[in-house]
Amino acid sequence: MDRRHFLRVTAAAGAGLLVSGTASCATSASSGPVTQAAGTATIQSNLSAPAAKAAIDALVKAFNDKKGAQASVNTVASETFRTQLPSYLTSANPPDLFTWYPGALLKGYEEKGLLLDISDVWQTMGDYPQSFKTLSGKVFVPTTYYWWGFFYRKSNFAKWGVTPPKTWTEFVDLCKVLQGKGVIPLGMGAGSDSPWTASSWFDYFNIRVNGAPFHRELLAGKQRFDDPKVKAIFTPWREVLPYTDPNGTAIGFQDATTAMLQGRTGMLLTGAFFADAAPKDAIDDIDFFRFPIIDPNVPLAEEGPTDGFFASAKSPHVKELKEFLTYAATAEGQEVYIKASSGTVLPTHPNAKDSGTPLVTKGRQHLKEAAEITQFFNRDSSDALQPTADAALVKFLQQPDQLESILTTWQKAAEQVWSS
């Protein structure tokens, strides 16, 4: 992600950071029980990239400046947050609120009774689109969402004399041209700290070849990873492997982003969140195009992950946290967040203004044109299933001739997750 806003880089984050003027903050995420301050809702945040961290700090400050209930934020590196989340929720004294995303993982925590029912907050939120209501259920408040695509620098494409493709054939031809110019066409940052990036390729090949309904069924355990339909998506993937960074499974997401921004690679399949780590002077030079259509008969689907907040069922600060969630769900709160961020996320409130940049306007239209929206592999399945994808897809990138055994092993590993 994050992608997500789920920017999964290990950007420096100050554990124990306080928003100015708030009460004593939660302790570091990995240091055990959280110290709750009287009357203050603590927020455990995975938004550790500089722009995303600045955004949530601004949101909390704006909330606190209203002189009602108060909130404090504790920022943790995203990967640490992900691995520690089960411990946070099951501890004797968990934080009150968490930044995260909806999906199968959240439903699992809800079924275990770990999440607070915030249906009454939803009753104050007005006319949110039904898609967000369905996605969130009664335990999540969505605040932002974003899009995925092939991102590139406009100045580099102009220098190389190339234009964005629309069809799969045009995409392959573009890769050939860039390779002929001495440029690695496709970035890939699936190293040890971010193997999940390979899942974005899997997601897109599957929704382009087999469609979003099959994709969701597969991730829910209703289809098999060793099914011939799944095997079929690796045919076009193999076609572009020769144009993919040969060091793609050795470097991390942040290095892959840097390589694209510096023109060492031509394109990177990623989410708009990657701009959180991009230099501000590069933002206006960034553009994207959709993952090319492979089968025009398959309804168009796009990845549009959603982010927001959920609350612990053990919170002693229910009144305070619900006041914060109500504010975070408003157009005002979301505009505060976006203004302080890199400006590449979209607000979920129907009346909230986004940054209005050409890139964001294009991103919003990009998602509107889709017949279906998916989230991301671990969001549509579970965090427990993500490692099975990481192992399988990284091995495929390294040893594509072993596909049969890779899919067989993947299915067995997935069955163990689904049966646990």
C-alpha positions as CSV (number, residue, x, y, z in Angstrom):
1,M,0.0,0.0,0.0
2,D,-1.3,1.3,2.7
3,R,-0.3,1.2,-0.7
4,R,-2.6,2.7,1.0
5,H,-2.4,4.7,1.6
6,F,-0.8,2.0,2.4
7,L,2.6,3.5,1.6
8,R,4.7,0.6,2.8
9,V,8.1,2.2,3.0
10,T,10.1,2.5,6.1
11,A,10.1,6.3,6.2
12,A,11.3,7.6,9.5
13,A,8.4,7.9,12.0
14,G,8.6,9.3,15.5
15,A,7.0,6.9,17.9
16,G,5.4,8.8,20.7
17,L,4.8,11.9,18.5
18,L,2.2,14.4,19.8
19,V,0.2,16.9,17.9
20,S,0.9,20.3,19.4
21,G,-1.5,21.1,22.3
22,T,-2.8,17.6,22.9
23,A,-2.5,15.5,26.0
24,S,0.1,12.8,26.6
25,C,0.3,10.4,23.7
26,A,0.3,6.7,23.3
27,T,3.6,4.9,23.7
28,S,5.5,3.4,20.9
29,A,3.6,0.7,19.0
30,S,6.0,-2.0,19.8
31,S,6.6,-1.1,23.5
32,G,3.6,-2.8,25.1
33,P,0.5,-1.3,26.6
34,V,-0.7,2.1,25.6
35,T,-0.9,4.8,28.3
36,Q,-4.3,6.5,27.8
37,A,-4.7,10.1,28.7
38,A,-7.9,11.2,30.4
39,G,-10.4,12.6,27.9
40,T,-8.1,12.0,24.9
41,A,-8.7,9.6,22.1
42,T,-5.4,8.0,21.0
43,I,-4.9,7.2,17.3
44,Q,-2.4,4.5,16.3
45,S,-1.3,5.6,12.8
46,N,0.5,3.7,10.0
47,L,0.8,6.9,7.9
48,S,4.6,7.2,8.3
49,A,5.6,8.7,4.9
50,P,6.3,12.4,5.4
51,A,3.3,13.8,3.4
52,A,0.8,11.3,4.9
53,K,2.1,11.9,8.4
54,A,1.8,15.7,7.9
55,A,-1.8,15.2,6.8
56,I,-3.0,13.2,9.8
57,D,-1.2,15.6,12.1
58,A,-3.1,18.5,10.5
59,L,-6.4,16.6,10.8
60,V,-5.9,16.0,14.5
61,K,-4.8,19.5,15.1
62,A,-7.8,20.9,13.4
63,F,-10.0,18.6,15.5
64,N,-8.3,19.6,18.7
65,D,-8.5,23.3,17.8
66,K,-12.3,23.1,18.1
67,K,-11.8,22.8,21.9
68,G,-14.1,19.9,22.3
69,A,-12.9,16.3,22.7
70,Q,-9.2,15.9,22.1
71,A,-7.1,13.3,20.2
72,S,-3.4,12.4,20.0
73,V,-1.6,10.5,17.3
74,N,1.2,7.9,17.6
75,T,2.9,7.2,14.2
76,V,4.4,3.8,13.5
77,A,6.2,2.6,10.4
78,S,3.6,0.9,8.2
79,E,5.1,-2.6,8.1
80,T,5.5,-2.6,11.9
81,F,1.9,-1.4,12.3
82,R,0.7,-4.2,10.0
83,T,2.5,-7.0,11.9
84,Q,1.6,-5.6,15.3
85,L,-2.1,-4.8,14.7
86,P,-3.4,-8.1,16.1
87,S,-1.4,-7.4,19.3
88,Y,-2.7,-3.9,19.5
89,L,-6.3,-5.0,19.4
90,T,-5.9,-7.9,21.8
91,S,-3.9,-6.1,24.4
92,A,-5.4,-5.2,27.8
93,N,-5.2,-1.4,27.0
94,P,-5.2,-0.8,23.2
95,P,-5.3,2.5,21.4
96,D,-8.7,3.9,20.8
97,L,-8.5,4.4,17.1
98,F,-6.5,3.0,14.2
99,T,-5.8,4.1,10.7
100,W,-6.4,1.2,8.3
101,Y,-8.7,-0.1,5.6
102,P,-11.8,-2.1,5.2
103,G,-12.0,-5.6,3.8
104,A,-11.7,-9.2,4.9
105,L,-9.2,-8.5,7.7
106,L,-11.5,-6.0,9.3
107,K,-14.4,-8.4,9.1
108,G,-12.4,-11.0,10.9
109,Y,-11.6,-8.6,13.8
110,E,-15.2,-7.6,13.9
111,E,-16.4,-11.2,14.2
112,K,-14.0,-11.7,17.1
113,G,-15.7,-8.8,18.9
114,L,-12.6,-6.6,18.8
115,L,-14.1,-3.6,17.0
116,L,-16.5,-0.9,18.2
117,D,-19.9,-0.6,16.5
118,I,-20.0,2.9,15.1
119,S,-23.4,2.7,13.4
120,D,-24.5,5.9,15.2
121,V,-21.5,7.8,13.6
122,W,-22.8,6.7,10.2
123,Q,-26.2,8.2,11.0
124,T,-24.5,11.6,11.2
125,M,-22.5,11.3,8.0
126,G,-25.1,12.3,5.5
127,D,-25.4,11.1,1.9
128,Y,-22.3,9.0,1.5
129,P,-22.3,6.8,-1.7
130,Q,-23.7,3.3,-1.1
131,S,-20.4,1.7,-2.2
132,F,-18.6,3.2,0.8
133,K,-21.4,2.2,3.1
134,T,-21.3,-1.4,1.9
135,L,-17.5,-1.5,2.1
136,S,-17.3,-0.1,5.6
137,G,-20.1,-2.0,7.4
138,K,-20.8,-0.7,10.9
139,V,-17.2,-0.6,12.2
140,F,-15.3,1.6,9.7
141,V,-15.3,5.3,8.6
142,P,-13.8,5.8,5.1
143,T,-12.0,9.1,4.6
144,T,-9.9,8.8,1.5
145,Y,-9.4,6.5,-1.5
146,Y,-7.0,6.4,-4.4
147,W,-6.2,4.8,-7.7
148,W,-3.6,2.5,-9.3
149,G,-2.0,2.7,-12.7
150,F,1.3,2.8,-14.5
151,F,3.0,6.0,-13.4
152,Y,5.7,7.8,-15.3
153,R,7.4,11.2,-15.7
154,K,5.9,13.2,-18.6
155,S,9.3,14.8,-19.3
156,N,10.9,11.4,-19.7
157,F,8.3,10.2,-22.1
158,A,8.7,13.4,-24.1
159,K,12.5,12.9,-24.1
160,W,12.2,9.3,-25.3
161,G,9.6,10.2,-27.9
162,V,6.9,7.8,-26.6
163,T,3.2,8.1,-25.6
164,P,1.0,6.1,-23.2
165,P,-0.5,2.9,-24.6
166,K,-4.1,1.9,-24.5
167,T,-4.0,-1.7,-25.7
168,W,-1.9,-4.6,-24.7
169,T,-0.1,-4.7,-28.0
170,E,0.7,-1.0,-27.7
171,F,2.0,-1.6,-24.2
172,V,4.4,-4.4,-25.3
173,D,5.5,-2.2,-28.3
174,L,6.3,0.7,-25.8
175,C,8.4,-1.7,-23.7
176,K,10.4,-2.7,-26.8
177,V,11.0,0.9,-27.8
178,L,12.2,1.9,-24.3
179,Q,14.5,-1.1,-24.1
180,G,15.9,-0.2,-27.4
181,K,16.8,3.2,-26.0
182,G,18.7,1.7,-23.1
183,V,15.9,2.2,-20.5
184,I,14.5,-0.5,-18.3
185,P,10.8,-0.2,-19.3
186,L,9.1,-1.6,-16.1
187,G,10.1,-1.0,-12.5
188,M,9.4,-3.6,-9.8
189,G,10.2,-3.2,-6.1
190,A,9.4,-6.6,-4.8
191,G,12.4,-6.9,-2.5
192,S,12.3,-8.4,1.0
193,D,10.7,-5.3,2.6
194,S,7.9,-4.9,-0.1
195,P,7.2,-8.3,-1.8
196,W,3.5,-7.2,-1.9
197,T,4.1,-5.0,-4.9
198,A,4.1,-8.1,-7.1
199,S,0.5,-8.6,-6.1
200,S,-0.6,-5.5,-7.9
201,W,0.5,-7.2,-11.1
202,F,-1.4,-10.4,-10.2
203,D,-4.5,-8.4,-9.3
204,Y,-4.5,-6.5,-12.6
205,F,-3.8,-9.5,-14.8
206,N,-6.6,-11.4,-13.1
207,I,-9.2,-8.7,-13.4
208,R,-8.2,-8.0,-17.0
209,V,-8.3,-11.6,-18.1
210,N,-10.8,-13.3,-15.8
211,G,-12.8,-10.3,-14.4
212,A,-13.4,-8.8,-10.9
213,P,-16.0,-11.4,-9.8
214,F,-13.7,-14.3,-10.4
215,H,-10.9,-12.4,-8.8
216,R,-12.9,-11.8,-5.6
217,E,-14.0,-15.5,-5.5
218,L,-10.4,-16.6,-5.9
219,L,-9.3,-14.5,-3.0
220,A,-12.2,-15.7,-0.9
221,G,-11.3,-19.3,-1.4
222,K,-14.1,-20.1,-3.8
223,Q,-11.7,-20.7,-6.7
224,R,-8.3,-22.3,-6.9
225,F,-4.9,-20.8,-7.5
226,D,-4.0,-23.8,-9.6
227,D,-7.1,-23.4,-11.8
228,P,-6.3,-23.2,-15.6
229,K,-8.0,-19.7,-15.6
230,V,-5.4,-18.5,-13.1
231,K,-2.5,-20.1,-15.0
232,A,-3.7,-18.3,-18.1
233,I,-3.0,-14.9,-16.7
234,F,0.7,-15.7,-16.5
235,T,0.9,-15.9,-20.3
236,P,0.7,-12.1,-20.9
237,W,2.8,-11.6,-17.7
238,R,5.6,-13.7,-19.2
239,E,5.4,-11.6,-22.3
240,V,6.7,-8.5,-20.4
241,L,9.1,-10.2,-18.0
242,P,12.0,-9.5,-20.4
243,Y,11.2,-5.8,-20.0
244,T,11.0,-5.8,-16.2
245,D,13.8,-4.6,-13.9
246,P,16.1,-7.7,-13.5
247,N,16.8,-6.4,-9.9
248,G,13.1,-6.1,-9.2
249,T,13.0,-8.8,-6.5
250,A,16.2,-7.5,-4.9
251,I,15.2,-3.9,-4.3
252,G,12.4,-2.4,-2.3
253,F,9.4,-0.2,-3.3
254,Q,11.2,3.0,-2.3
255,D,14.2,2.2,-4.5
256,A,11.9,1.3,-7.4
257,T,10.1,4.6,-7.0
258,T,13.4,6.5,-7.1
259,A,14.5,4.6,-10.2
260,M,11.4,5.6,-12.0
261,L,11.6,9.3,-10.9
262,Q,15.3,9.4,-12.0
263,G,14.5,7.9,-15.4
264,R,16.4,4.6,-14.9
265,T,13.1,2.8,-15.4
266,G,10.3,4.0,-17.6
267,M,7.1,3.1,-15.7
268,L,6.0,1.7,-12.3
269,L,2.7,0.0,-11.6
270,T,1.7,1.6,-8.3
271,G,-0.9,3.5,-6.3
272,A,-1.1,7.3,-6.2
273,F,0.2,7.1,-2.6
274,F,3.7,6.7,-4.0
275,A,3.7,10.5,-4.5
276,D,3.9,10.8,-0.7
277,A,7.5,9.9,-1.0
278,A,8.2,11.9,-4.3
279,P,10.0,15.3,-4.3
280,K,7.4,18.1,-4.4
281,D,9.1,19.5,-7.5
282,A,8.4,16.2,-9.3
283,I,4.6,16.0,-8.7
284,D,3.6,18.2,-11.6
285,D,5.7,16.1,-13.9
286,I,4.0,12.8,-12.9
287,D,1.2,11.2,-15.0
288,F,-0.3,7.7,-15.4
289,F,-2.2,5.5,-17.7
290,R,-4.5,2.5,-16.9
291,F,-3.3,-1.0,-16.9
292,P,-3.9,-1.9,-20.6
293,I,-6.9,-3.8,-21.7
294,I,-6.1,-7.4,-22.6
295,D,-9.6,-8.8,-23.3
296,P,-12.1,-6.0,-24.4
297,N,-15.0,-8.4,-23.5
298,V,-14.1,-8.4,-19.8
299,P,-15.8,-5.5,-17.9
300,L,-13.4,-2.8,-16.9
301,A,-12.2,-3.0,-13.3
302,E,-9.7,-0.9,-11.4
303,E,-8.0,-1.0,-8.1
304,G,-9.4,1.7,-5.8
305,P,-8.3,1.1,-2.2
306,T,-10.1,3.0,0.5
307,D,-8.6,4.2,3.8
308,G,-10.0,5.5,7.1
309,F,-10.4,4.6,10.7
310,F,-11.8,2.0,13.0
311,A,-12.1,1.8,16.8
312,S,-11.3,-0.7,19.5
313,A,-14.2,-2.3,21.3
314,K,-12.2,-1.9,24.5
315,S,-11.9,1.9,24.3
316,P,-12.7,3.8,27.5
317,H,-13.0,7.0,25.3
318,V,-16.0,6.1,23.2
319,K,-17.5,9.6,23.3
320,E,-14.2,11.3,22.3
321,L,-13.4,8.8,19.5
322,K,-16.8,9.1,18.0
323,E,-16.5,12.9,18.0
324,F,-13.2,12.5,16.1
325,L,-14.7,10.0,13.6
326,T,-17.6,12.3,13.0
327,Y,-15.2,15.2,12.2
328,A,-12.9,13.0,10.0
329,A,-16.0,12.0,8.0
330,T,-16.9,15.6,7.2
331,A,-16.0,17.5,4.0
332,E,-14.1,20.0,6.2
333,G,-12.0,17.3,7.9
334,Q,-11.1,15.6,4.7
335,E,-10.2,18.9,3.0
336,V,-7.8,19.7,5.9
337,Y,-6.2,16.2,5.4
338,I,-5.8,16.6,1.7
339,K,-4.5,20.1,1.8
340,A,-1.7,19.0,4.2
341,S,-0.9,15.8,2.2
342,S,0.7,15.4,-1.2
343,G,-2.7,16.0,-2.6
344,T,-3.0,12.8,-4.6
345,V,-5.8,11.1,-2.6
346,L,-9.5,11.5,-3.1
347,P,-12.0,12.4,-0.4
348,T,-14.8,10.0,0.3
349,H,-17.3,12.7,1.3
350,P,-19.4,13.5,-1.7
351,N,-19.1,17.3,-1.1
352,A,-15.4,17.5,-0.2
353,K,-13.0,19.1,-2.6
354,D,-9.9,17.2,-3.8
355,S,-6.7,19.0,-4.7
356,G,-8.0,19.8,-8.1
357,T,-4.7,19.0,-9.9
358,P,-4.8,17.6,-13.4
359,L,-3.4,14.3,-12.0
360,V,-6.1,14.0,-9.3
361,T,-8.9,15.0,-11.7
362,K,-7.7,12.3,-14.1
363,G,-7.5,9.8,-11.3
364,R,-11.0,10.4,-10.1
365,Q,-12.3,10.0,-13.7
366,H,-10.2,6.9,-14.1
367,L,-12.2,5.2,-11.3
368,K,-15.5,6.6,-12.4
369,E,-15.1,4.9,-15.7
370,A,-14.6,1.4,-14.1
371,A,-17.5,-1.0,-14.1
372,E,-16.1,-2.5,-10.9
373,I,-13.7,-1.5,-8.2
374,T,-11.4,-3.9,-6.3
375,Q,-9.2,-3.0,-3.3
376,F,-5.9,-4.9,-3.3
377,F,-4.9,-8.5,-2.7
378,N,-4.7,-8.5,1.1
379,R,-7.7,-6.2,1.4
380,D,-9.9,-8.4,-0.8
381,S,-8.6,-11.5,0.9
382,S,-6.7,-11.1,4.2
383,D,-3.3,-10.2,5.6
384,A,-2.9,-13.9,6.4
385,L,-3.1,-14.8,2.7
386,Q,-0.8,-12.1,1.5
387,P,2.4,-14.0,2.4
388,T,1.3,-16.9,0.2
389,A,1.0,-14.5,-2.7
390,D,4.4,-12.9,-1.8
391,A,6.2,-16.3,-1.9
392,A,4.5,-17.5,-5.1
393,L,4.8,-14.3,-7.1
394,V,8.4,-13.5,-6.2
395,K,9.3,-17.0,-7.1
396,F,7.5,-16.6,-10.4
397,L,9.4,-13.4,-11.2
398,Q,12.7,-15.3,-10.4
399,Q,11.8,-18.7,-12.0
400,P,8.9,-18.3,-14.4
401,D,9.6,-21.8,-15.8
402,Q,8.4,-23.2,-12.5
403,L,4.9,-21.9,-12.8
404,E,3.1,-25.3,-12.4
405,S,4.8,-26.2,-9.1
406,I,4.4,-22.6,-7.9
407,L,0.7,-22.6,-8.4
408,T,0.4,-26.0,-6.8
409,T,2.3,-24.9,-3.7
410,W,0.4,-21.6,-3.6
411,Q,-2.9,-23.5,-3.5
412,K,-1.8,-25.7,-0.7
413,A,-0.6,-22.7,1.3
414,A,-3.8,-20.9,0.7
415,E,-5.8,-23.9,1.9
416,Q,-4.0,-23.9,5.2
417,V,-4.8,-20.2,5.7
418,W,-8.5,-20.7,4.8
419,S,-8.8,-23.7,7.1
420,S,-7.2,-22.0,10.1
